[in-house]
Amino acid sequence: MACPELKEKFDRHAGEDGFLDLEEFKKLIKSEIDNERIREKVLNRASTIFSKKDENKDGKLSFEEFEKCSRLAKKLRDKEKKGEPLEDSE
């Protein structure tokens, strides 16, 4: 079941079509990830992450595809809390 907070973030940044394009995805990252190190790590890989998670290759992320992206940010937050390097997360 989808997290209501995650769905709210998605809806706030999705275009009128109800999907995220790459630019909307980057804006979401910039405004929704508070931790600067994690935000920069994800932003640096935004295009790669976007294309990997865009399973049907339509150039947009559905909410279901976006949910999979959010797992990366969670992994990075967990690593940072443990003091582990952020390099090996995908």
Protein Blocks (a to p, Z undefined) as FASTA:
>chain_A
ZZfklmmmmmmmpcfkopacfklmmmmmmmmmmblmlmmmmmmmmmmmmmmmmmnonopa
cfklmmmmmmmmmmmmmmmmnopafklgZZ
